[in-house]
């Protein structure tokens, strides 16, 4: 990238515990940490939170082998030796993210197949055309709220909210429940009062399941309930927790990280004349180098095993670093554009079942923002952006931008009907079609000011500005 923060010197780690992945220094420069850890070979000792240790997989080849070998490397945390011998207490803040839940992520074999079939069959009923249109309407509603200000924090005011609105619609979730779910999910990702956050998340899920049991509708929650897998209420709660976790926090990170790249890297400032697809290229680049879930493929050896020159003990956690594996020096970086062999969606039996929908949501949200605000710029240099600490995600704390304020008097009506004032779906009356999809493929405080952003030259051409002019016939009003 054209602008990046200086790489700090990795702190010395205690050999018994390993390199700490939970501090601000790691959040600010994970690439330096991965480079340091590679000196140990394909696996390196790390600390996830204070005394919770793991082996971090930094090699692409080793990661792929582990992800595709469930007979040797289990996803089931009930095998975690530290839980069995008392080293990991019941109040450990990592348990909400790493502890066992009866869902498709933390199970193997027939149990995993049963849960996954319910999830994939239910998600397949979402029409991608309906999804695209809903994301566009959600994006328009959010952009309407700040386009006249000339500045915004795109993380807080846009990227965080778009996935939530989509989740509410897809899962038939009213806003009062969604608020609990988001607060709880954010807390367990950032290890902030994780036990309380997990309780709040569980409370919200209990309410959602009870609501949909009483009044089912055309939504994913109701389809999960009606699936032949016959999920119990407890199993419903944990499948929904998995889907909520995968569909909100990582989704906002994907949108933010791609926007940061588009607004700060000169490689993505070309014109449309070359026939390229810059948004797709930016998403590919982020999924390779800054995946929203950087480190999360936790596995447990089912028995002692020698692997990649390391003796791994049964039940001791091995965490796949998707970010480190994707940037393995053994891979040819110049072949990343258009190449989707990255591990951002994991691999093997636990490959993300919603990757196509997640990519569509991010792509449409970014496209809509750049179409509506073609002169948007970072409000501060990219290297000054703050990152949220945590061992699992790659997450911006803010994304402040500036742009020429839109004159309210010149704004034309949107091209499709806007969302109602209340963006909550009508319970039991979702807009999603209650039938299989028609097609399987369709494509903290604001810190910004009104000053000229320092992230890029003022005369730097933007491909999306040309696109907006073309779409609008050189009009200054929105479509």
Secondary structure as GFF3:
##gff-version 3
##sequence-region A 1 479
A	DSSP	beta_strand	19	20	.	.	.	ID=ss1
A	DSSP	alpha_helix	24	28	.	.	.	ID=ss2
A	DSSP	alpha_helix	30	37	.	.	.	ID=ss3
A	DSSP	three_ten_helix	38	40	.	.	.	ID=ss4
A	DSSP	beta_strand	43	49	.	.	.	ID=ss5
A	DSSP	beta_strand	52	57	.	.	.	ID=ss6
A	DSSP	alpha_helix	60	67	.	.	.	ID=ss7
A	DSSP	beta_strand	73	74	.	.	.	ID=ss8
A	DSSP	three_ten_helix	77	79	.	.	.	ID=ss9
A	DSSP	alpha_helix	81	84	.	.	.	ID=ss10
A	DSSP	alpha_helix	95	98	.	.	.	ID=ss11
A	DSSP	alpha_helix	109	123	.	.	.	ID=ss12
A	DSSP	alpha_helix	128	146	.	.	.	ID=ss13
A	DSSP	beta_strand	151	153	.	.	.	ID=ss14
A	DSSP	alpha_helix	154	154	.	.	.	ID=ss15
A	DSSP	pi_helix	155	159	.	.	.	ID=ss16
A	DSSP	alpha_helix	160	171	.	.	.	ID=ss17
A	DSSP	alpha_helix	175	190	.	.	.	ID=ss18
A	DSSP	alpha_helix	194	214	.	.	.	ID=ss19
A	DSSP	alpha_helix	220	226	.	.	.	ID=ss20
A	DSSP	alpha_helix	233	247	.	.	.	ID=ss21
A	DSSP	alpha_helix	249	264	.	.	.	ID=ss22
A	DSSP	three_ten_helix	266	268	.	.	.	ID=ss23
A	DSSP	three_ten_helix	272	274	.	.	.	ID=ss24
A	DSSP	alpha_helix	278	289	.	.	.	ID=ss25
A	DSSP	beta_strand	295	301	.	.	.	ID=ss26
A	DSSP	beta_strand	305	307	.	.	.	ID=ss27
A	DSSP	beta_strand	310	312	.	.	.	ID=ss28
A	DSSP	beta_strand	317	321	.	.	.	ID=ss29
A	DSSP	alpha_helix	322	326	.	.	.	ID=ss30
A	DSSP	three_ten_helix	333	335	.	.	.	ID=ss31
A	DSSP	three_ten_helix	348	350	.	.	.	ID=ss32
A	DSSP	alpha_helix	355	372	.	.	.	ID=ss33
A	DSSP	beta_strand	377	378	.	.	.	ID=ss34
A	DSSP	three_ten_helix	382	384	.	.	.	ID=ss35
A	DSSP	beta_strand	387	388	.	.	.	ID=ss36
A	DSSP	beta_strand	395	396	.	.	.	ID=ss37
A	DSSP	beta_strand	400	402	.	.	.	ID=ss38
A	DSSP	three_ten_helix	408	410	.	.	.	ID=ss39
A	DSSP	alpha_helix	463	472	.	.	.	ID=ss40
###
